[in-house]
Amino acid sequence: MALMPVSDALAAVLAGAEPLAEETIALDDAFHRVLARDVAARRTQPPQAMSAMDGYAVRASDVANVDTQLSVIGEVAAGRPFAGTVGAGEAVRIFTGGVVPDGADAVVIQEDTVAEGKRVTIKEAAIAGRHIRPAGVDFREGDVLLRKGTRLTERDLALAAGMNHPRLPIRRRPKVAILATGDELVMPGSTPGPGQIVYSNGYALHALARSEGAETIDLGVVADTLEATTAGIRRGRESGADILLTTGGASVGDHDLVQQALKAEGISMSFWKIAMRPGKPMMHGHLGAMRVIGLPGNPVSSYVCGFLFAVPLIRALAGRAVIHHRRERAVLGRDLSANDMREDYLRARLEVRDDGTLVALPVNHQDSSLLANLAAAQVLLVRPPFAPKADAGAPCEVLRLPG
C-alpha cells in the first residue's frame, strides 16, 4: 500500500465510530464520565430571594438616611424562614443564606448597624436589592446547563447535584485492550539479557487510554511467533474490547507478525503505512465489532501514534462533544530544515515569552527510540509534508501533550 496522508488515516480510524451505549449511574460515580443526553435543572436555585450577608433585612425606603432606628421583630437563619412580614419601621435579623422575608427589599450588613436589645440603628443608607440573591439568579427549573458530550468535571458534578440530579445518563466506557509483541522485551525491574530491552510502551498506552476515560485490558507481551501473536489477538476479541492496540510487529521484517496474525483472524484492513514521522508502520482495521490499531514498536512512535489516533477514537466512542486535538499557534525556537513527503511530529519544549507568545523549541535528537526526549517535551510541533526550510521566529503549529 502507498503511504496514506495523516488526515486520511485519521478519517479512516474514526469512520463509523458511534458513541457507545447509554447507562445511568450514581452522581458519585460520574466524575470524568461523558453525558449521553442534555441535563436540565429540576429546581430553581435559589428557590427564593436569599441574603448574601449577615445583617438585617429592611425596607430600603425606611433607611434612606443614616442613624435610622428600627424595631427588630424576628430572626432568619438558613433553613429557618421568618413567617411574618416586615412593615414600616421594622427589621429582621438575617444570616447568610436566609430567605428574605416578605416586605423587605434590602439587607444592611451587620458592620453598618448598632444593635440595642429589640432595636437596631442603621449606620449606612440601604439600597433596594443590595446584598440579596434573587430567586433563580443561579438557574431556573428547566434550564439546560449540562450538554451531552460533556466529560464531567468536579464542578459539573456540583452543578448536577444543585440541579437535584442524584443519577446521570452517561456513555459506557470504551474498553481498550493492549497487546505487546517482541522476544526482546523484559518487564521493568528485570535484568535484560543480551539484545533485550525493558518494556515501556504499554505503560504509556494504558495511562493515555485511562486518562481519556477508557477501561484498559492488559493482554501482556507475546513472543514473536505467529501462534502466540494470534492467541493474543484472540484474547483481545474474547475480552469484549472495543479497541485493540497492538504495539510492535507492525513493520515488514520476518519477525513482524502482527499483520499476518490479524489477516489470519480475518481483519478488514483500512490502511497500513502512514506518511508521518514518527510512526510510518501503523495499521488499522476491524475484527468484527473490535477496532484494531497496530502501533509501531519504537516507544516514541507508539506513543505519538496512540496520541494522534487512539485518543480521538476513544473520545468518539465515549460520545465526547470534542474529539480532535486542538492545534495552537507558536513560533519556532530554532531553524528547521526542509521536510520530505512525511508529516513530521517533532518533540519540542514550550516556552512563553513575556508578551505571551508561545515558542516551540524542538529537542536536538528526534530518534523514535528516545524516551527521555519524549518525556521532556510539552508539545508536538507539526510540520506538513514538503514544508520548506523555516527560520527561528517563523510561525508554526503545535499540539499540547498531556501533563
C-alpha positions as YAML, in Angstrom:
chain: A
units: angstrom
residues:
- id: 1
  name: MET
  ca: [0.00, 0.00, 0.00]
- id: 2
  name: ALA
  ca: [1.10, 3.58, -0.67]
- id: 3
  name: LEU
  ca: [1.74, 5.86, 2.27]
- id: 4
  name: MET
  ca: [-1.57, 7.35, 3.43]
- id: 5
  name: PRO
  ca: [-1.78, 11.02, 4.48]
- id: 6
  name: VAL
  ca: [-2.32, 11.53, 8.19]
- id: 7
  name: SER
  ca: [-5.68, 13.26, 7.69]
- id: 8
  name: ASP
  ca: [-6.98, 10.36, 5.59]
- id: 9
  name: ALA
  ca: [-5.71, 7.83, 8.13]
- id: 10
  name: LEU
  ca: [-7.45, 9.63, 10.99]
- id: 11
  name: ALA
  ca: [-10.67, 9.82, 8.97]
- id: 12
  name: ALA
  ca: [-10.46, 6.05, 8.38]
- id: 13
  name: VAL
  ca: [-9.90, 5.38, 12.10]
- id: 14
  name: LEU
  ca: [-12.94, 7.50, 13.03]
- id: 15
  name: ALA
  ca: [-15.23, 6.30, 10.24]
- id: 16
  name: GLY
  ca: [-18.42, 4.88, 11.73]
- id: 17
  name: ALA
  ca: [-17.27, 5.43, 15.31]
- id: 18
  name: GLU
  ca: [-20.59, 5.99, 17.08]
- id: 19
  name: PRO
  ca: [-20.97, 6.64, 20.82]
- id: 20
  name: LEU
  ca: [-21.34, 3.51, 22.93]
- id: 21
  name: ALA
  ca: [-24.49, 2.52, 24.79]
- id: 22
  name: GLU
  ca: [-26.07, 4.75, 27.40]
- id: 23
  name: GLU
  ca: [-26.26, 3.82, 31.07]
- id: 24
  name: THR
  ca: [-27.43, 5.60, 34.19]
- id: 25
  name: ILE
  ca: [-25.08, 5.82, 37.15]
- id: 26
  name: ALA
  ca: [-24.96, 7.45, 40.55]
- id: 27
  name: LEU
  ca: [-23.70, 11.04, 40.67]
- id: 28
  name: ASP
  ca: [-20.84, 9.99, 42.92]
- id: 29
  name: ASP
  ca: [-19.52, 7.66, 40.18]
- id: 30
  name: ALA
  ca: [-19.86, 10.14, 37.31]
- id: 31
  name: PHE
  ca: [-16.56, 12.03, 37.60]
- id: 32
  name: HIS
  ca: [-14.91, 12.23, 34.15]
- id: 33
  name: ARG
  ca: [-17.70, 10.22, 32.55]
- id: 34
  name: VAL
  ca: [-19.39, 11.55, 29.40]
- id: 35
  name: LEU
  ca: [-23.01, 12.69, 29.36]
- id: 36
  name: ALA
  ca: [-25.24, 10.81, 26.94]
- id: 37
  name: ARG
  ca: [-28.03, 13.41, 27.00]
- id: 38
  name: ASP
  ca: [-28.60, 17.04, 27.88]
- id: 39
  name: VAL
  ca: [-29.41, 17.57, 31.57]
- id: 40
  name: ALA
  ca: [-31.86, 20.25, 32.72]
- id: 41
  name: ALA
  ca: [-32.36, 21.71, 36.19]
- id: 42
  name: ARG
  ca: [-35.11, 20.11, 38.26]
- id: 43
  name: ARG
  ca: [-35.38, 23.13, 40.51]
- id: 44
  name: THR
  ca: [-34.79, 26.87, 40.69]
- id: 45
  name: GLN
  ca: [-31.64, 27.99, 42.51]
- id: 46
  name: PRO
  ca: [-32.05, 29.77, 44.82]
- id: 47
  name: PRO
  ca: [-35.76, 28.98, 45.08]
- id: 48
  name: GLN
  ca: [-36.44, 32.27, 46.88]
- id: 49
  name: ALA
  ca: [-34.60, 35.55, 47.39]
- id: 50
  name: MET
  ca: [-31.85, 34.97, 49.96]
- id: 51
  name: SER
  ca: [-29.42, 37.10, 51.91]
- id: 52
  name: ALA
  ca: [-25.82, 37.18, 50.72]
- id: 53
  name: MET
  ca: [-24.59, 38.59, 54.06]
- id: 54
  name: ASP
  ca: [-25.19, 38.59, 57.81]
- id: 55
  name: GLY
  ca: [-27.16, 41.68, 58.83]
- id: 56
  name: TYR
  ca: [-30.73, 42.98, 58.88]
- id: 57
  name: ALA
  ca: [-33.50, 42.63, 56.32]
- id: 58
  name: VAL
  ca: [-35.18, 46.03, 55.92]
- id: 59
  name: ARG
  ca: [-37.34, 48.15, 53.65]
- id: 60
  name: ALA
  ca: [-34.97, 50.41, 51.72]
- id: 61
  name: SER
  ca: [-37.45, 53.27, 51.94]
- id: 62
  name: ASP
  ca: [-37.21, 53.15, 55.76]
- id: 63
  name: VAL
  ca: [-33.44, 53.59, 55.84]
- id: 64
  name: ALA
  ca: [-32.71, 56.12, 53.12]
- id: 65
  name: ASN
  ca: [-30.92, 58.16, 55.79]
- id: 66
  name: VAL
  ca: [-28.27, 57.11, 58.30]
- id: 67
  name: ASP
  ca: [-28.91, 56.69, 62.03]
- id: 68
  name: THR
  ca: [-32.43, 55.43, 61.43]
- id: 69
  name: GLN
  ca: [-33.72, 53.23, 64.25]
- id: 70
  name: LEU
  ca: [-35.86, 50.17, 63.51]
- id: 71
  name: SER
  ca: [-37.69, 47.61, 65.65]
- id: 72
  name: VAL
  ca: [-36.29, 44.07, 65.35]
- id: 73
  name: ILE
  ca: [-39.32, 41.73, 65.00]
- id: 74
  name: GLY
  ca: [-37.63, 38.39, 64.37]
- id: 75
  name: GLU
  ca: [-34.72, 36.39, 63.02]
- id: 76
  name: VAL
  ca: [-33.97, 34.45, 59.84]
- id: 77
  name: ALA
  ca: [-31.28, 31.77, 59.53]
- id: 78
  name: ALA
  ca: [-30.50, 29.42, 56.64]
- id: 79
  name: GLY
  ca: [-33.25, 26.84, 56.58]
- id: 80
  name: ARG
  ca: [-35.39, 28.73, 59.10]
- id: 81
  name: PRO
  ca: [-37.54, 31.36, 57.31]
- id: 82
  name: PHE
  ca: [-39.44, 34.15, 59.08]
- id: 83
  name: ALA
  ca: [-43.20, 33.66, 58.85]
- id: 84
  name: GLY
  ca: [-44.21, 37.29, 59.19]
- id: 85
  name: THR
  ca: [-43.94, 40.43, 57.05]
- id: 86
  name: VAL
  ca: [-41.57, 43.35, 57.52]
- id: 87
  name: GLY
  ca: [-43.59, 46.55, 57.89]
- id: 88
  name: ALA
  ca: [-42.75, 50.23, 58.17]
- id: 89
  name: GLY
  ca: [-40.07, 50.90, 60.79]
- id: 90
  name: GLU
  ca: [-39.27, 47.19, 61.20]
- id: 91
  name: ALA
  ca: [-36.27, 44.93, 60.57]
- id: 92
  name: VAL
  ca: [-35.50, 41.23, 60.82]
- id: 93
  name: ARG
  ca: [-32.11, 39.88, 61.89]
- id: 94
  name: ILE
  ca: [-30.90, 37.76, 58.98]
- id: 95
  name: PHE
  ca: [-27.93, 35.47, 58.33]
- id: 96
  name: THR
  ca: [-26.24, 34.44, 55.10]
- id: 97
  name: GLY
  ca: [-28.46, 32.05, 53.17]
- id: 98
  name: GLY
  ca: [-31.59, 33.09, 55.00]
- id: 99
  name: VAL
  ca: [-34.78, 33.69, 52.98]
- id: 100
  name: VAL
  ca: [-35.51, 37.41, 52.68]
- id: 101
  name: PRO
  ca: [-38.85, 37.91, 54.47]
- id: 102
  name: ASP
  ca: [-41.89, 39.40, 52.79]
- id: 103
  name: GLY
  ca: [-41.89, 43.17, 52.84]
- id: 104
  name: ALA
  ca: [-38.09, 43.53, 52.94]
- id: 105
  name: ASP
  ca: [-36.16, 44.53, 49.83]
- id: 106
  name: ALA
  ca: [-32.64, 45.17, 51.12]
- id: 107
  name: VAL
  ca: [-30.11, 43.83, 53.60]
- id: 108
  name: VAL
  ca: [-27.90, 46.07, 55.70]
- id: 109
  name: ILE
  ca: [-24.73, 44.25, 56.76]
- id: 110
  name: GLN
  ca: [-24.19, 43.93, 60.49]
- id: 111
  name: GLU
  ca: [-21.00, 46.00, 60.37]
- id: 112
  name: ASP
  ca: [-23.16, 49.01, 59.43]
- id: 113
  name: THR
  ca: [-25.54, 48.62, 62.38]
- id: 114
  name: VAL
  ca: [-25.63, 49.05, 66.15]
- id: 115
  name: ALA
  ca: [-27.95, 46.66, 67.97]
- id: 116
  name: GLU
  ca: [-29.56, 47.63, 71.27]
- id: 117
  name: GLY
  ca: [-31.97, 44.99, 72.54]
- id: 118
  name: LYS
  ca: [-35.02, 44.89, 70.25]
- id: 119
  name: ARG
  ca: [-33.91, 47.92, 68.29]
- id: 120
  name: VAL
  ca: [-31.20, 48.46, 65.73]
- id: 121
  name: THR
  ca: [-29.64, 51.69, 64.47]
- id: 122
  name: ILE
  ca: [-28.73, 51.70, 60.77]
- id: 123
  name: LYS
  ca: [-25.44, 53.50, 60.13]
- id: 124
  name: GLU
  ca: [-25.43, 53.17, 56.32]
- id: 125
  name: ALA
  ca: [-28.27, 54.00, 53.94]
- id: 126
  name: ALA
  ca: [-29.81, 50.94, 52.26]
- id: 127
  name: ILE
  ca: [-30.34, 50.43, 48.53]
- id: 128
  name: ALA
  ca: [-33.10, 48.16, 47.27]
- id: 129
  name: GLY
  ca: [-31.72, 44.77, 46.19]
- id: 130
  name: ARG
  ca: [-28.35, 45.21, 47.91]
- id: 131
  name: HIS
  ca: [-26.89, 42.02, 49.44]
- id: 132
  name: ILE
  ca: [-29.81, 39.94, 48.16]
- id: 133
  name: ARG
  ca: [-29.51, 36.95, 45.83]
- id: 134
  name: PRO
  ca: [-32.69, 36.99, 43.75]
- id: 135
  name: ALA
  ca: [-34.66, 33.79, 43.18]
- id: 136
  name: GLY
  ca: [-33.23, 31.97, 40.15]
- id: 137
  name: VAL
  ca: [-30.08, 34.06, 39.95]
- id: 138
  name: ASP
  ca: [-28.06, 30.83, 39.55]
- id: 139
  name: PHE
  ca: [-30.50, 28.85, 37.37]
- id: 140
  name: ARG
  ca: [-34.18, 28.12, 36.91]
- id: 141
  name: GLU
  ca: [-36.12, 24.88, 36.63]
- id: 142
  name: GLY
  ca: [-35.87, 23.62, 33.06]
- id: 143
  name: ASP
  ca: [-32.61, 25.39, 32.22]
- id: 144
  name: VAL
  ca: [-30.31, 23.03, 30.26]
- id: 145
  name: LEU
  ca: [-26.94, 23.56, 31.91]
- id: 146
  name: LEU
  ca: [-25.06, 20.34, 31.10]
- id: 147
  name: ARG
  ca: [-24.86, 19.22, 27.48]
- id: 148
  name: LYS
  ca: [-24.45, 15.76, 26.04]
- id: 149
  name: GLY
  ca: [-20.86, 15.03, 25.13]
- id: 150
  name: THR
  ca: [-19.55, 16.82, 28.21]
- id: 151
  name: ARG
  ca: [-16.84, 14.99, 30.13]
- id: 152
  name: LEU
  ca: [-17.92, 15.78, 33.66]
- id: 153
  name: THR
  ca: [-15.57, 17.74, 35.89]
- id: 154
  name: GLU
  ca: [-15.83, 18.10, 39.65]
- id: 155
  name: ARG
  ca: [-17.54, 21.45, 39.03]
- id: 156
  name: ASP
  ca: [-20.08, 19.81, 36.74]
- id: 157
  name: LEU
  ca: [-20.88, 17.28, 39.47]
- id: 158
  name: ALA
  ca: [-21.54, 20.09, 41.93]
- id: 159
  name: LEU
  ca: [-23.85, 21.72, 39.39]
- id: 160
  name: ALA
  ca: [-25.68, 18.46, 38.71]
- id: 161
  name: ALA
  ca: [-26.20, 17.98, 42.44]
- id: 162
  name: GLY
  ca: [-27.50, 21.53, 42.80]
- id: 163
  name: MET
  ca: [-29.87, 20.82, 39.90]
- id: 164
  name: ASN
  ca: [-31.21, 17.92, 42.02]
- id: 165
  name: HIS
  ca: [-29.92, 15.01, 39.93]
- id: 166
  name: PRO
  ca: [-28.83, 12.00, 42.02]
- id: 167
  name: ARG
  ca: [-28.10, 9.95, 38.86]
- id: 168
  name: LEU
  ca: [-26.93, 10.89, 35.38]
- id: 169
  name: PRO
  ca: [-27.22, 9.37, 31.88]
- id: 170
  name: ILE
  ca: [-23.70, 8.65, 30.63]
- id: 171
  name: ARG
  ca: [-21.95, 6.62, 27.92]
- id: 172
  name: ARG
  ca: [-20.33, 3.28, 28.60]
- id: 173
  name: ARG
  ca: [-16.57, 3.47, 28.96]
- id: 174
  name: PRO
  ca: [-14.68, 2.27, 25.87]
- id: 175
  name: LYS
  ca: [-12.70, -0.90, 26.56]
- id: 176
  name: VAL
  ca: [-9.16, -0.79, 25.21]
- id: 177
  name: ALA
  ca: [-7.09, -3.98, 25.12]
- id: 178
  name: ILE
  ca: [-3.32, -3.58, 24.75]
- id: 179
  name: LEU
  ca: [-1.08, -6.31, 23.35]
- id: 180
  name: ALA
  ca: [2.70, -6.05, 23.01]
- id: 181
  name: THR
  ca: [4.91, -8.27, 20.88]
- id: 182
  name: GLY
  ca: [8.63, -8.91, 20.98]
- id: 183
  name: ASP
  ca: [11.10, -11.56, 22.11]
- id: 184
  name: GLU
  ca: [13.42, -8.73, 23.15]
- id: 185
  name: LEU
  ca: [11.09, -7.32, 25.80]
- id: 186
  name: VAL
  ca: [11.53, -7.86, 29.53]
- id: 187
  name: MET
  ca: [9.50, -6.27, 32.32]
- id: 188
  name: PRO
  ca: [10.71, -3.32, 34.42]
- id: 189
  name: GLY
  ca: [12.81, -4.50, 37.33]
- id: 190
  name: SER
  ca: [14.27, -7.40, 35.32]
- id: 191
  name: THR
  ca: [17.88, -7.70, 34.26]
- id: 192
  name: PRO
  ca: [17.90, -7.60, 30.46]
- id: 193
  name: GLY
  ca: [19.92, -10.25, 28.73]
- id: 194
  name: PRO
  ca: [21.94, -9.74, 25.55]
- id: 195
  name: GLY
  ca: [19.87, -7.87, 22.97]
- id: 196
  name: GLN
  ca: [16.92, -7.36, 25.34]
- id: 197
  name: ILE
  ca: [15.24, -4.10, 26.33]
- id: 198
  name: VAL
  ca: [12.85, -3.11, 29.09]
- id: 199
  name: TYR
  ca: [9.20, -2.96, 28.04]
- id: 200
  name: SER
  ca: [7.77, 0.56, 28.29]
- id: 201
  name: ASN
  ca: [5.16, 1.11, 25.57]
- id: 202
  name: GLY
  ca: [2.25, -0.46, 27.39]
- id: 203
  name: TYR
  ca: [2.62, 1.72, 30.46]
- id: 204
  name: ALA
  ca: [2.23, 4.87, 28.40]
- id: 205
  name: LEU
  ca: [-0.67, 3.46, 26.37]
- id: 206
  name: HIS
  ca: [-2.58, 2.25, 29.43]
- id: 207
  name: ALA
  ca: [-2.14, 5.64, 31.09]
- id: 208
  name: LEU
  ca: [-3.09, 7.50, 27.91]
- id: 209
  name: ALA
  ca: [-6.29, 5.47, 27.46]
- id: 210
  name: ARG
  ca: [-7.28, 5.71, 31.12]
- id: 211
  name: SER
  ca: [-6.71, 9.47, 31.13]
- id: 212
  name: GLU
  ca: [-9.33, 9.66, 28.36]
- id: 213
  name: GLY
  ca: [-11.83, 7.70, 30.42]
- id: 214
  name: ALA
  ca: [-11.31, 4.26, 28.89]
- id: 215
  name: GLU
  ca: [-11.17, 0.95, 30.71]
- id: 216
  name: THR
  ca: [-7.98, -0.91, 29.79]
- id: 217
  name: ILE
  ca: [-7.28, -4.62, 29.48]
- id: 218
  name: ASP
  ca: [-3.68, -5.83, 29.69]
- id: 219
  name: LEU
  ca: [-3.03, -8.69, 27.25]
- id: 220
  name: GLY
  ca: [0.64, -8.78, 28.19]
- id: 221
  name: VAL
  ca: [3.68, -9.35, 25.98]
- id: 222
  name: VAL
  ca: [3.71, -12.23, 23.50]
- id: 223
  name: ALA
  ca: [6.61, -13.92, 21.77]
- id: 224
  name: ASP
  ca: [7.47, -13.32, 18.14]
- id: 225
  name: THR
  ca: [5.64, -16.35, 16.80]
- id: 226
  name: LEU
  ca: [2.52, -16.39, 14.67]
- id: 227
  name: GLU
  ca: [0.81, -18.73, 17.14]
- id: 228
  name: ALA
  ca: [1.49, -16.54, 20.18]
- id: 229
  name: THR
  ca: [0.54, -13.34, 18.35]
- id: 230
  name: THR
  ca: [-2.70, -14.86, 17.04]
- id: 231
  name: ALA
  ca: [-3.58, -16.16, 20.50]
- id: 232
  name: GLY
  ca: [-3.04, -12.69, 21.97]
- id: 233
  name: ILE
  ca: [-5.33, -11.13, 19.37]
- id: 234
  name: ARG
  ca: [-7.99, -13.74, 20.11]
- id: 235
  name: ARG
  ca: [-7.79, -12.90, 23.81]
- id: 236
  name: GLY
  ca: [-8.47, -9.31, 22.87]
- id: 237
  name: ARG
  ca: [-11.62, -10.32, 20.97]
- id: 238
  name: GLU
  ca: [-12.77, -12.56, 23.82]
- id: 239
  name: SER
  ca: [-12.29, -9.72, 26.33]
- id: 240
  name: GLY
  ca: [-15.04, -7.71, 24.66]
- id: 241
  name: ALA
  ca: [-12.67, -4.88, 23.82]
- id: 242
  name: ASP
  ca: [-13.94, -2.06, 21.66]
- id: 243
  name: ILE
  ca: [-10.38, -1.22, 20.60]
- id: 244
  name: LEU
  ca: [-7.32, -3.45, 20.34]
- id: 245
  name: LEU
  ca: [-3.99, -1.64, 20.42]
- id: 246
  name: THR
  ca: [-1.01, -3.74, 19.40]
- id: 247
  name: THR
  ca: [2.48, -2.41, 19.80]
- id: 248
  name: GLY
  ca: [5.41, -3.79, 17.84]
- id: 249
  name: GLY
  ca: [5.44, -6.25, 14.96]
- id: 250
  name: ALA
  ca: [3.78, -3.81, 12.57]
- id: 251
  name: SER
  ca: [6.64, -3.49, 10.08]
- id: 252
  name: VAL
  ca: [7.76, -5.83, 7.30]
- id: 253
  name: GLY
  ca: [10.52, -7.86, 8.94]
- id: 254
  name: ASP
  ca: [10.50, -11.66, 9.26]
- id: 255
  name: HIS
  ca: [9.60, -11.30, 12.94]
- id: 256
  name: ASP
  ca: [6.93, -8.63, 12.46]
- id: 257
  name: LEU
  ca: [3.94, -10.93, 12.66]
- id: 258
  name: VAL
  ca: [1.03, -8.76, 13.79]
- id: 259
  name: GLN
  ca: [-0.28, -8.11, 10.28]
- id: 260
  name: GLN
  ca: [-0.08, -11.81, 9.43]
- id: 261
  name: ALA
  ca: [-1.93, -12.76, 12.60]
- id: 262
  name: LEU
  ca: [-4.61, -10.14, 12.01]
- id: 263
  name: LYS
  ca: [-5.12, -11.35, 8.44]
- id: 264
  name: ALA
  ca: [-5.37, -14.91, 9.68]
- id: 265
  name: GLU
  ca: [-8.13, -13.78, 12.05]
- id: 266
  name: GLY
  ca: [-9.98, -12.11, 9.17]
- id: 267
  name: ILE
  ca: [-9.22, -8.42, 9.67]
- id: 268
  name: SER
  ca: [-10.79, -5.90, 7.34]
- id: 269
  name: MET
  ca: [-7.76, -3.68, 6.82]
- id: 270
  name: SER
  ca: [-8.33, 0.01, 6.03]
- id: 271
  name: PHE
  ca: [-4.68, 1.06, 5.83]
- id: 272
  name: TRP
  ca: [-1.10, 0.11, 6.56]
- id: 273
  name: LYS
  ca: [1.72, 2.67, 6.45]
- id: 274
  name: ILE
  ca: [1.18, 6.38, 7.01]
- id: 275
  name: ALA
  ca: [3.04, 9.37, 5.59]
- id: 276
  name: MET
  ca: [4.16, 10.56, 9.01]
- id: 277
  name: ARG
  ca: [7.24, 10.65, 11.20]
- id: 278
  name: PRO
  ca: [7.47, 9.02, 13.69]
- id: 279
  name: GLY
  ca: [5.13, 6.13, 13.06]
- id: 280
  name: LYS
  ca: [5.07, 5.15, 9.38]
- id: 281
  name: PRO
  ca: [4.40, 1.41, 10.01]
- id: 282
  name: MET
  ca: [0.95, 1.78, 11.59]
- id: 283
  name: MET
  ca: [-2.14, -0.14, 10.56]
- id: 284
  name: HIS
  ca: [-5.85, -0.01, 11.18]
- id: 285
  name: GLY
  ca: [-8.78, -2.32, 10.57]
- id: 286
  name: HIS
  ca: [-11.77, -4.13, 12.06]
- id: 287
  name: LEU
  ca: [-12.13, -7.59, 13.54]
- id: 288
  name: GLY
  ca: [-15.90, -7.78, 13.75]
- id: 289
  name: ALA
  ca: [-17.02, -5.02, 16.13]
- id: 290
  name: MET
  ca: [-13.49, -4.56, 17.52]
- id: 291
  name: ARG
  ca: [-11.39, -1.79, 16.04]
- id: 292
  name: VAL
  ca: [-7.69, -2.52, 15.73]
- id: 293
  name: ILE
  ca: [-4.83, -0.04, 15.66]
- id: 294
  name: GLY
  ca: [-1.45, -1.61, 15.10]
- id: 295
  name: LEU
  ca: [1.14, 0.73, 16.58]
- id: 296
  name: PRO
  ca: [4.89, 0.69, 15.85]
- id: 297
  name: GLY
  ca: [7.26, -0.85, 18.37]
- id: 298
  name: ASN
  ca: [9.60, 2.10, 18.88]
- id: 299
  name: PRO
  ca: [8.39, 3.76, 22.09]
- id: 300
  name: VAL
  ca: [8.13, 7.32, 20.73]
- id: 301
  name: SER
  ca: [6.36, 6.14, 17.57]
- id: 302
  name: SER
  ca: [3.99, 4.03, 19.65]
- id: 303
  name: TYR
  ca: [3.09, 6.93, 21.92]
- id: 304
  name: VAL
  ca: [2.76, 9.56, 19.20]
- id: 305
  name: CYS
  ca: [0.51, 7.31, 17.10]
- id: 306
  name: GLY
  ca: [-1.53, 6.40, 20.15]
- id: 307
  name: PHE
  ca: [-1.94, 10.08, 20.98]
- id: 308
  name: LEU
  ca: [-2.86, 11.09, 17.43]
- id: 309
  name: PHE
  ca: [-5.16, 8.20, 16.50]
- id: 310
  name: ALA
  ca: [-6.26, 6.15, 19.52]
- id: 311
  name: VAL
  ca: [-7.20, 9.16, 21.67]
- id: 312
  name: PRO
  ca: [-9.67, 10.66, 19.14]
- id: 313
  name: LEU
  ca: [-11.17, 7.19, 18.62]
- id: 314
  name: ILE
  ca: [-11.65, 6.71, 22.36]
- id: 315
  name: ARG
  ca: [-13.29, 10.12, 22.56]
- id: 316
  name: ALA
  ca: [-15.62, 9.34, 19.66]
- id: 317
  name: LEU
  ca: [-16.74, 6.03, 21.20]
- id: 318
  name: ALA
  ca: [-17.20, 7.73, 24.57]
- id: 319
  name: GLY
  ca: [-19.52, 10.28, 22.96]
- id: 320
  name: ARG
  ca: [-17.34, 13.32, 23.63]
- id: 321
  name: ALA
  ca: [-18.51, 16.55, 22.01]
- id: 322
  name: VAL
  ca: [-14.90, 17.41, 21.05]
- id: 323
  name: ILE
  ca: [-12.78, 14.54, 19.79]
- id: 324
  name: HIS
  ca: [-9.91, 16.17, 17.90]
- id: 325
  name: HIS
  ca: [-6.74, 17.63, 19.39]
- id: 326
  name: ARG
  ca: [-6.63, 21.42, 19.14]
- id: 327
  name: ARG
  ca: [-3.73, 22.94, 17.26]
- id: 328
  name: GLU
  ca: [-2.18, 26.09, 18.71]
- id: 329
  name: ARG
  ca: [-0.10, 28.77, 17.06]
- id: 330
  name: ALA
  ca: [3.51, 29.25, 18.15]
- id: 331
  name: VAL
  ca: [6.83, 30.40, 16.71]
- id: 332
  name: LEU
  ca: [9.92, 28.33, 16.11]
- id: 333
  name: GLY
  ca: [12.67, 28.48, 18.69]
- id: 334
  name: ARG
  ca: [15.35, 27.43, 16.20]
- id: 335
  name: ASP
  ca: [15.90, 26.93, 12.47]
- id: 336
  name: LEU
  ca: [14.45, 23.84, 10.80]
- id: 337
  name: SER
  ca: [15.49, 22.26, 7.52]
- id: 338
  name: ALA
  ca: [13.04, 21.45, 4.73]
- id: 339
  name: ASN
  ca: [10.74, 18.47, 5.24]
- id: 340
  name: ASP
  ca: [10.21, 15.47, 2.95]
- id: 341
  name: MET
  ca: [6.97, 13.70, 1.93]
- id: 342
  name: ARG
  ca: [6.07, 12.68, 5.51]
- id: 343
  name: GLU
  ca: [4.22, 14.86, 8.01]
- id: 344
  name: ASP
  ca: [6.54, 15.45, 10.96]
- id: 345
  name: TYR
  ca: [5.59, 15.48, 14.63]
- id: 346
  name: LEU
  ca: [8.68, 16.86, 16.32]
- id: 347
  name: ARG
  ca: [9.01, 16.61, 20.08]
- id: 348
  name: ALA
  ca: [9.50, 20.11, 21.43]
- id: 349
  name: ARG
  ca: [9.68, 22.09, 24.63]
- id: 350
  name: LEU
  ca: [7.33, 25.03, 25.01]
- id: 351
  name: GLU
  ca: [8.37, 28.41, 26.35]
- id: 352
  name: VAL
  ca: [6.24, 31.51, 26.90]
- id: 353
  name: ARG
  ca: [7.64, 34.96, 26.23]
- id: 354
  name: ASP
  ca: [6.73, 37.98, 28.34]
- id: 355
  name: ASP
  ca: [4.25, 39.07, 25.67]
- id: 356
  name: GLY
  ca: [2.51, 35.69, 25.79]
- id: 357
  name: THR
  ca: [3.98, 34.33, 22.55]
- id: 358
  name: LEU
  ca: [4.46, 30.55, 22.60]
- id: 359
  name: VAL
  ca: [7.89, 29.40, 21.45]
- id: 360
  name: ALA
  ca: [8.35, 25.78, 20.33]
- id: 361
  name: LEU
  ca: [11.92, 24.57, 20.72]
- id: 362
  name: PRO
  ca: [12.42, 21.13, 19.11]
- id: 363
  name: VAL
  ca: [14.67, 18.78, 21.03]
- id: 364
  name: ASN
  ca: [18.02, 18.13, 19.37]
- id: 365
  name: HIS
  ca: [17.57, 14.42, 18.77]
- id: 366
  name: GLN
  ca: [14.29, 13.23, 17.23]
- id: 367
  name: ASP
  ca: [15.05, 9.50, 17.06]
- id: 368
  name: SER
  ca: [11.89, 7.46, 17.75]
- id: 369
  name: SER
  ca: [13.59, 5.40, 20.45]
- id: 370
  name: LEU
  ca: [14.48, 8.30, 22.76]
- id: 371
  name: LEU
  ca: [12.15, 8.22, 25.75]
- id: 372
  name: ALA
  ca: [13.97, 10.94, 27.70]
- id: 373
  name: ASN
  ca: [13.32, 13.48, 24.96]
- id: 374
  name: LEU
  ca: [9.68, 12.42, 24.75]
- id: 375
  name: ALA
  ca: [9.24, 12.87, 28.49]
- id: 376
  name: ALA
  ca: [10.91, 16.30, 28.34]
- id: 377
  name: ALA
  ca: [8.63, 17.55, 25.56]
- id: 378
  name: GLN
  ca: [5.46, 19.54, 26.20]
- id: 379
  name: VAL
  ca: [4.22, 19.65, 22.61]
- id: 380
  name: LEU
  ca: [4.40, 18.01, 19.22]
- id: 381
  name: LEU
  ca: [5.48, 20.53, 16.59]
- id: 382
  name: VAL
  ca: [3.60, 19.72, 13.37]
- id: 383
  name: ARG
  ca: [5.39, 20.16, 10.03]
- id: 384
  name: PRO
  ca: [3.41, 19.45, 6.86]
- id: 385
  name: PRO
  ca: [4.82, 17.31, 4.07]
- id: 386
  name: PHE
  ca: [7.33, 19.16, 1.88]
- id: 387
  name: ALA
  ca: [7.44, 22.13, 4.29]
- id: 388
  name: PRO
  ca: [10.28, 24.46, 3.21]
- id: 389
  name: LYS
  ca: [13.18, 25.46, 5.41]
- id: 390
  name: ALA
  ca: [11.98, 27.64, 8.29]
- id: 391
  name: ASP
  ca: [13.97, 30.11, 10.39]
- id: 392
  name: ALA
  ca: [13.68, 30.69, 14.12]
- id: 393
  name: GLY
  ca: [10.74, 33.01, 14.78]
- id: 394
  name: ALA
  ca: [8.65, 31.66, 11.91]
- id: 395
  name: PRO
  ca: [5.07, 30.67, 12.77]
- id: 396
  name: CYS
  ca: [4.28, 27.05, 13.42]
- id: 397
  name: GLU
  ca: [1.54, 24.82, 14.87]
- id: 398
  name: VAL
  ca: [1.79, 22.64, 17.96]
- id: 399
  name: LEU
  ca: [-0.27, 20.03, 19.76]
- id: 400
  name: ARG
  ca: [-0.01, 20.06, 23.56]
- id: 401
  name: LEU
  ca: [0.88, 16.74, 25.13]
- id: 402
  name: PRO
  ca: [-0.93, 15.62, 28.30]
- id: 403
  name: GLY
  ca: [0.51, 16.61, 31.62]
...
